[in-house]
Amino acid sequence: MGNTVSCCVSPESSPKLPSRQPAERLEELQTSTEVSDDNTVPYLQHISDREVPDELALESNPSDHARASTIFLSKSQTDVRDKRKSNHINHISHVSPGPLSKKYSSCSTIFIDDSTVSQPNLKSTIKCVTLAIYYHIKNRDSDRSLDIFDEKLHPLSREPVPDDYSRVDPEHKLIYRFVRTLFSAAQLTAECAIVTLVYLERLLTYAELDICPANWKRIVLGAILLASKVWDDQAVWNVDYCQILKDITVEDMNEMERHFLELLQFNINVPASVYAKYYFDLRQLADDNNLSFPLEPLNNQRAQKLEAISRLCEDKYKDLSRAAMRRSFSADNLIGIRRSNAVLS
């Protein structure tokens, strides 16, 4: 569960070769149990032997380490630079930028949003997560995939899959509509959307896959299915997703979930630091693409609520600081200053 080492990042076990296919990696994960010489006791590798240096782990597994940069944010930088360059050219050409799409605070009005790390805004979070998936597909390196995620081999509906399904990149609106439908029908939370993105990038890193037009729906569905079971207190059963997607079978959902877990090496742990990193990187992605979170003016009721929360946190930290303070033992026994008479010889 807690092993963050994958054979795709270990320099001794799995060098990156052009001829290495993801299907071979899945077979290795299924048959990786070795037997000792007496053929009686299975050989279990010590956890220290499976660990890799911190520098290599930080570089290869952004979904496991808080200091590693997220993949989606780096993939979006190319488009962000193009947009900034276009805006700069329009500004030089004296082209009117149009009405402001973002609200700004002033002396008379203060705008705040309700989205926090612990309680993100659902609609805005789904928009940011689907935008991250969009950049993953648009700026992918190649089309490495597995048959279990191929929509042609495992369709999600009875409608015929177009012949160009593997060549046409989906638009952001299509990805958002697909994810929003699942979250609305299953009544999932915004935190679950962030964990979904963590599992998605962990799958791409561990299994050396690419999310592409041919597999994006099933990969996203598998990540949502796993995130809803791990994060939410009342998990959604696989049969519930079959009621949302009428034409998919429970056996297909079970098989996809099993393959997803095996490719993740059953590492479903999401540290709080990693979760926070993805949240703030999604906010940065929204800011780069003018996807502002809903802002509302600060009124008296909300101001009093914020002040009460602030005062409660301040009192809590004061109590903790008092408990942590220790008085000096020499000062405890100090009664007063005594002067001794000088002895002159």
C-alpha positions in Angstrom: 0.0 0.0 0.0 2.7 2.5 1.0 5.4 1.4 -1.5 6.0 4.4 -3.8 8.6 2.6 -5.9 7.7 1.5 -9.3 9.8 -0.5 -11.8 9.5 2.4 -14.2 11.8 4.6 -12.0 14.3 2.1 -10.6 17.5 2.3 -12.5 18.4 -1.4 -11.9 15.1 -3.1 -12.5 13.5 -1.4 -15.4 15.5 0.7 -17.8 13.5 2.7 -20.3 13.9 0.9 -23.6 12.0 1.8 -26.8 10.9 -1.8 -27.3 9.3 -2.1 -23.9 5.5 -2.2 -24.1 3.0 -1.4 -21.3 1.5 -4.9 -21.8 4.8 -6.5 -20.8 4.8 -4.4 -17.6 1.4 -5.6 -16.6 2.4 -9.2 -17.1 5.5 -8.6 -14.9 3.3 -7.1 -12.2 1.1 -10.2 -12.2 4.0 -12.7 -12.2 6.6 -10.9 -10.0 6.4 -13.3 -7.0 9.6 -15.3 -6.8 10.1 -18.7 -5.0 13.1 -19.6 -2.9 15.4 -22.6 -3.5 13.3 -24.9 -1.4 10.2 -24.1 -3.4 8.2 -23.8 -0.2 8.4 -20.2 1.1 7.8 -17.2 -1.3 10.7 -14.8 -1.5 9.7 -11.3 -0.1 12.1 -8.5 -1.0 13.0 -6.3 1.9 11.5 -2.8 1.7 14.9 -1.2 1.9 15.9 -3.0 -1.3 13.0 -1.6 -3.1 13.6 2.1 -2.2 15.3 4.4 -4.6 17.3 7.6 -3.9 15.2 10.6 -2.9 16.4 12.6 -5.9 15.2 10.0 -8.4 11.9 9.5 -6.6 11.2 13.2 -6.5 11.9 13.5 -10.2 9.8 10.5 -11.3 6.8 10.4 -8.9 5.1 13.8 -8.5 2.0 12.1 -7.2 4.0 10.7 -4.2 6.2 13.6 -3.2 5.2 17.1 -2.3 8.3 18.8 -3.7 8.0 17.3 -7.2 6.3 19.4 -9.9 2.9 18.2 -11.1 2.9 16.8 -14.7 -0.2 18.7 -15.8 1.1 22.1 -14.8 4.3 21.6 -16.8 2.4 20.3 -19.9 0.2 23.4 -19.8 3.1 25.9 -19.8 3.5 25.8 -23.6 0.0 26.9 -24.2 0.2 29.5 -21.4 3.3 31.1 -23.0 1.5 31.3 -26.3 -1.5 33.0 -24.7 0.7 35.5 -22.9 2.5 36.2 -26.2 -0.7 36.7 -28.0 -2.0 39.1 -25.3 1.2 41.0 -25.5 0.9 41.4 -29.2 -2.7 42.5 -28.9 -1.7 45.1 -26.3 1.0 46.5 -28.5 -1.4 46.7 -31.4 -3.8 48.7 -29.3 -6.5 46.0 -29.6 -9.1 46.4 -26.9 -9.0 43.4 -24.5 -12.7 43.6 -23.8 -14.4 43.6 -20.5 -12.5 42.4 -17.4 -13.3 38.7 -16.7 -11.9 38.9 -13.1 -13.2 40.9 -10.2 -10.7 42.9 -8.1 -11.0 44.2 -4.5 -11.2 47.9 -3.9 -11.5 50.3 -1.0 -15.2 49.9 -0.8 -15.6 46.2 -1.8 -13.6 43.1 -0.9 -14.2 40.0 -3.0 -13.4 36.5 -1.5 -14.1 33.0 -2.6 -15.3 30.0 -0.6 -12.8 27.6 -2.1 -10.2 26.3 0.4 -7.9 23.3 0.6 -10.3 21.5 3.0 -13.5 22.6 1.2 -12.8 23.3 -2.5 -15.5 24.6 -4.8 -17.0 21.7 -6.6 -17.8 23.2 -10.0 -14.5 25.1 -10.3 -12.4 22.1 -9.1 -14.0 19.9 -11.7 -13.3 22.5 -14.4 -9.6 22.7 -13.3 -9.2 18.9 -13.2 -10.7 18.4 -16.6 -8.5 21.2 -18.0 -5.5 19.3 -16.6 -6.7 16.1 -18.3 -7.1 18.1 -21.5 -3.5 19.3 -21.4 -2.4 15.8 -20.7 -4.1 14.6 -23.9 -3.1 17.6 -26.0 0.6 17.7 -25.1 1.2 13.9 -24.7 4.5 12.5 -25.6 3.2 9.4 -27.5 0.2 7.0 -27.5 1.3 4.2 -25.2 -1.8 2.4 -23.9 -3.2 -0.9 -22.8 -6.1 -2.9 -24.2 -8.1 -2.7 -21.0 -8.4 1.1 -21.4 -9.1 1.0 -25.1 -12.6 2.4 -25.8 -12.8 0.5 -29.1 -12.2 -2.9 -27.3 -14.3 -2.0 -24.2 -16.9 0.6 -25.3 -18.8 2.5 -22.6 -22.0 2.6 -24.7 -23.7 0.7 -27.4 -23.3 3.6 -29.9 -20.6 2.7 -32.5 -17.2 4.2 -31.8 -16.1 6.5 -34.6 -13.2 5.3 -36.8 -11.1 8.3 -36.0 -11.7 7.9 -32.2 -7.9 7.5 -31.6 -6.8 10.5 -33.7 -9.1 13.4 -32.7 -8.3 15.1 -29.4 -11.4 15.7 -27.2 -12.2 19.3 -26.3 -12.3 20.6 -22.8 -16.0 20.9 -22.8 -16.4 17.2 -23.7 -14.1 16.1 -20.9 -15.9 18.4 -18.4 -19.3 17.1 -19.4 -18.2 13.5 -18.9 -16.7 14.1 -15.5 -19.4 16.4 -14.3 -22.1 13.7 -15.2 -20.3 11.1 -13.1 -19.8 13.4 -10.1 -23.4 14.7 -10.2 -24.9 11.2 -10.5 -22.7 9.6 -7.9 -22.8 12.7 -5.6 -19.0 12.9 -5.3 -17.2 15.7 -3.6 -14.6 18.2 -4.9 -11.8 16.6 -2.8 -12.5 13.4 -4.7 -11.8 15.2 -8.0 -8.3 16.2 -6.8 -7.6 12.6 -5.7 -8.8 11.5 -9.1 -6.1 13.6 -10.7 -3.5 12.3 -8.3 -4.3 8.7 -9.2 -4.3 9.5 -12.9 -0.8 11.0 -12.9 0.4 8.1 -10.7 -0.9 5.6 -13.3 0.8 7.5 -16.1 4.1 7.5 -14.1 4.1 4.0 -12.7 2.8 2.2 -15.9 4.6 4.5 -18.4 1.3 5.2 -20.2 -0.1 8.2 -22.1 -3.6 9.4 -21.8 -4.8 9.8 -25.4 -8.1 10.0 -27.3 -8.4 6.2 -27.4 -8.3 5.6 -23.6 -9.0 8.8 -21.8 -12.6 7.9 -20.9 -11.8 4.6 -19.3 -8.7 5.9 -17.5 -10.7 8.8 -16.0 -13.5 6.4 -15.1 -11.1 4.1 -13.4 -9.5 6.9 -11.4 -12.9 8.3 -10.3 -14.0 4.8 -9.3 -10.9 4.3 -7.1 -10.9 7.8 -5.7 -14.6 7.5 -4.7 -13.9 4.3 -2.8 -10.8 5.6 -1.0 -11.8 9.1 -0.2 -15.6 9.2 0.4 -17.0 7.7 3.6 -20.0 6.3 1.7 -18.3 4.7 -1.3 -20.0 4.1 -4.6 -20.3 0.5 -5.7 -19.3 -0.6 -9.1 -22.9 -1.5 -9.9 -23.9 2.1 -9.2 -21.6 3.2 -12.0 -23.3 0.6 -14.2 -26.5 2.4 -13.6 -25.0 5.7 -14.6 -23.4 4.2 -17.7 -26.2 1.9 -18.8 -24.3 -0.2 -21.3 -21.2 -1.1 -19.2 -21.2 -4.4 -17.3 -20.1 -5.1 -13.7 -17.6 -7.6 -14.9 -15.9 -5.0 -17.1 -15.8 -2.5 -14.2 -14.3 -5.1 -11.9 -11.7 -6.0 -14.4 -10.7 -2.4 -15.1 -10.5 -1.7 -11.3 -8.3 -4.7 -10.8 -5.9 -3.7 -13.6 -5.8 -0.1 -12.3 -4.8 -1.2 -8.8 -2.1 -3.6 -10.2 -0.6 -0.8 -12.3 -0.6 1.5 -9.3 1.1 -1.4 -7.3 -1.8 -1.0 -4.9 -0.4 2.4 -3.7 -3.5 4.3 -3.0 -2.1 6.5 -0.3 -2.4 10.3 -0.9 -0.4 12.3 1.7 -1.8 15.6 2.8 1.2 17.5 1.4 0.6 15.9 -2.1 -3.1 16.8 -1.9 -2.4 20.4 -1.0 0.2 20.7 -3.8 -2.3 19.5 -6.4 -4.9 21.9 -5.1 -2.7 24.9 -5.3 -1.3 23.9 -8.7 -4.9 23.6 -10.0 -5.5 27.1 -8.7 -2.4 28.2 -10.6 -3.7 26.4 -13.7 -7.0 28.2 -13.4 -5.3 31.6 -13.0 -3.2 30.9 -16.1 -6.3 30.0 -18.2 -8.6 32.8 -16.8 -10.8 30.2 -15.0 -11.5 32.3 -12.0 -13.2 30.8 -8.9 -16.5 32.4 -8.0 -16.0 35.6 -6.0 -18.6 37.2 -3.7 -18.4 40.5 -1.9 -17.6 40.4 1.7 -20.7 41.3 3.8 -21.2 41.7 7.6 -22.4 38.1 8.1 -19.4 36.5 6.3 -17.0 38.9 8.0 -18.3 37.9 11.4 -18.0 34.3 10.5 -14.4 34.7 9.4 -13.6 36.7 12.5 -15.0 33.9 14.7 -13.0 31.3 12.9 -9.9 33.3 13.1 -10.4 34.0 16.9 -11.0 30.3 17.5 -7.8 29.3 15.7 -5.8 32.0 17.5 -7.0 30.8 20.9 -6.1 27.2 20.0 -2.6 28.1 19.0 -2.1 30.2 22.1 -3.1 27.2 24.3 -0.7 25.0 22.4 2.1 27.5 22.8 1.5 27.9 26.5 1.6 24.1 27.0 4.9 23.9 25.0 6.6 26.6 27.1 8.8 25.4 30.0 10.0 27.5 32.9 13.6 27.5 33.9 14.4 25.3 36.9 16.8 28.0 38.2 14.1 30.6 38.2 11.6 28.4 40.0 13.7 28.3 43.1 14.8 31.9 42.9 13.3 33.7 46.0 15.2 37.0 45.9 18.6 38.6 45.4 20.9 38.1 48.3 24.0 40.1 49.0 26.9 38.7 50.8 29.4 40.7 52.9 32.8 41.2 51.4 35.6 39.5 53.3 38.7 41.6 53.5 41.9 39.9 54.6 
